[in-house]
């Protein structure tokens, strides 16, 4: 199946990544079915999509007509049965291998034989996930960057069984959605997170060892390296639970102590301080003013 035959896309998970993928897919003219098992999450996702599209209109990135035609292309659902006529389904659930494997096992029986499956995992083996399906040759990694509407890159990752046609169709689909695909091999965390997450982890160690405060570390990196966000601010944006999950994949998959998650990161996650989404991480977001460092 070529990208021209892909008309309907299913997305599993209506969190930050899932609703971002739904946003760009609908703008690209695809019919989208956005699924989440939590019924409260779906209206929140649709509100976020509307809000982000409105912001794009203000910036001149899309027109009001683009938004008015894109939004009706997105429907929502609570189970996999709505994917029976999907040409491709992208799994964008939480970064937990067992959760993803369970989703894939439930998904396959409802899909038509020619449908592709992609995963938006940021770190987990494509080969292992593909082995849980009835179509490993039609399984591929499509790792979108966060926030999806703003970021150009999609890492396209082939598992050991991924067919050449599947890989090419996923790359072409990323282009159709306005993104720039980059090929990555199936090693833990692929390219971007293989480089980014250890850098953030080192920033957490720098905090843990008292070299600098949260504000000092973030300001130093922003001013010294011209990064738009400091590493601890970025960790809060990503979600400290997701960050820890990726570091664990790197540490376990590559068996190198340089990828050991900082103990302070583990404590924050154990405390439920997961960053912006919970109101507290390396910064406290619960006040009316600017976020306040927690250390």
N, C-alpha and C positions, 0 to 999 in steps of 0.2 A: 504494500500500500504506500503510495506517495503522499506527500503533504497535501496535495490538491484534493485527496480523498478524505482528509480529516475535516469533518464538519462539526462534530459534537465531542466535547471534552468533558470528562468527569473529574472532579477534584475531591479528594477525601481529606477532610480537616478544614474547618472554617476559621482557623486562627490567623495570625498575622501573615504567614506565608501563603496559606490556602486562599484567603480573600485577595491577596495581592496577585496571585496567579490568575484567579477568576477575573480580576479587573483587567489585566492586560490581554487575556484571551478574548474577553467580550469586545474590547476596543478593536481587536484584530479581526472581528467578524465571526468568531466562533460561537456556537451555542454551548452554554456552560451549565452543568449540573453540579452544584456545590453541596456536598454532604457533610453532616456532622451528627454524631450520636447525641449531642447535647442540644435540645431544642432551643434553649435560651441563647446559644451561640450564633445561630443563623441570622436572626434579625440584627444582632450587633454587627455581624460581618457585613450585611447589606448596607447598614448605616455608614460603616467605615468606607466601603467602596464608594458610596455616593459622596461622602465628604472628600475623599482623595481625588475623585474625578472633578469635583467642584474646584478644588485647589489647582488642578491642572488647567482648568478653564481660565482661572485668574492669571496663571502664568503664561497663557497663550500656547500651551502644549497640545491641547485638544479644543474642539469647539463644543458649544451647547448641543449642536446636532449630534456630534459624536457620542456625547453622554446619553442623550435621549434615545438613540438607537441601540447603544450598548447595554444599558440597564435591563431592558426587557429580555435580552438574550440570556440572562442569568436566572436560573430557577434553583430552588433549594430542596433538600430531602434529608431524611433521617436514616435511610438504609441503602444497601447496595443494589437493590432490585431496580432502581432507577437508572442503572448503568447498562442495561441490556442492549441498548442501541448505540452506546458510546464507541467512538473510533479509537480513543485513547483515554486512559484513566491515570491521573497523576496522584500518587499517594503523598500527602503533606501532613501526616500526623506527627505526634510528638517524637522526639529523637530517642526512641527506645526500640532496640532491635526486636525484642519479643512482641511488643505491641504491633510493630510493622509486619512481622511474620504472620501474626494472627489475622490482621486485616487482609493480607494478600491471599491467605488460604480461603477466607470467606468470599473474597471478591471474584476469584477465577470462575466458579461455577455459573455466575450470572452473565459473564461476558460472551460476546459473539467470538467465534474462533479466530477471526483476523484482527481482533482488537489488540492494541499495544498496551503495555503497562509501563509507567515511569515512576520513579521514586524521587522525591525532593530531598532525600537524606543528605546531610551535610558531612557525613563521616563514615557511615556503615557500609560494609562490603556489598557491592552490587551483586556479585556472584552468589553470596550466601542468601540474599533476599530473593534473587531469581530462582534459586533452587526450591523455594517454597511454592512456586507457581507451576501451572501446567504448560507454560510457554516461555521458558528461559531465553529462547532466541528472540522473543518479542519483548524482552524486558531491558530497560535501560535506565541509567541515572540522569536526571535533569535537575541539577542543583542551581536553583535561582538564588540570587543575592537579596538581602533584606535592606531597605524596603523594595519590594519587587517593582512597583511602577517607576521608581527612580533609577534603579541600578541596571546597567547595560549587560552585565555578564550572565551567562548561563554555562556552568560546567556540564559537559556531556560526557558521561562515563559509561564505558562498555564493560560488562562483566565478561567472564571467560566464554560464556555461551551466546552473548549478544550477536545477532546477525548484523551483517554490514548494512542491509536495507533498514533495519531498525535504527541503527546509529545515525544513518543519513537522514531518515525521516525526522528523528528527534532534533537534529541540528537544523534542518529546514523549518521545523515548527518553531524553534526558538527565534529564527530570523523573521518568520511571519508575525510573531508576537513582538517584534521590534527590538529583539535582543541580539547580542553578539555571542555566538557559541564558541567555546574553547574546549578542545578535547583533553580529557584527563584520564590517566590510567587508574585502575581499581586498587589503589593502596589507601590505607587509612587516612581519612580527612581530605583526600584528593589534593588540589593545589592550594586554593585560597586559605582554607582552614589549617592546612599543614604548616603554613607560614604564619597566619594571623593568631591562632589560638595559643601557641607557645609564647608569642610576644606578649599577649594579654596576661597569660599565666605568670610570666616574669615580672610584669607590673604588679601583680598581686603579691608575689614574693617580695618585691621591693617595699610594698606597704607592710607586709607581715614582719619583715626584718627591721622596720623602723627607719629605713633610708629616707623616706619622705611621706608626707600625709597624702590623702586622696587628692586634695586640691593641688598640692605641689607636683605630684606625679603627672596628673592630667595636664596641668598648665605647662609643665616642662616639655612634655611630648608635643603638645599643640604648637608651642612657640619654637621648640628646638628642631622639630621634624616637619613642621607645617602640616600635621594631621588635622583634619577638620573636627575630630572628636578625640578626647583623651581615651586611653585604653580602658580605664575603669568605667568611665561614662559609656563607652561602647559595650562593655561587658553587661552593664545594666540594661542597655537597649536590646542586646541579643537575648538576654535571660540567663541568669547564672546557672540554672539547672541545665539548659542546653549547652552552655559553655563547659560545665563539668562533664556532661555526657560525652562531648567531643574529646576532651582531654583524656577521659577514661579509655575511649576507643584508641586513641593514639598510644597511650601508655601500654595497654594490653596488646594491641596489634603489632607494635614495633619493639616492644620489650626493651625500651631504652629509658633510663631514669630521668633523662632530661625532659621527658613528657609527664613526669609525676605531677598530678594536680596539687596546687598549693593547699596546705591544711586550712588556711584561712578561708579559701574558697569553699571547701567542704563544710566548714562551720556555718557560713552564710546560707548555704543551701539547706543544711539541717535545720536552721532557724526559720526557714520559709522566707528568707530575704532574697527573693529571686530577681530583684531589679525593678525596672519601671512598671512591669505588669502587676506586681504585688504592692507597689507603693514604696518599697524600701529595698535597697541593695547597698552598693557602695555610696549611694546617695539616698536621702529621704525625700520622697516626692509628695508627701501628704500635706505640706503647707501651702499657703496661697502664693508665696513668692518663689524665688529660684530654689532649685533642689539644694539640700544641705548635706555636706559630706557626713557619713556616719562614723568616720575615723579621722 
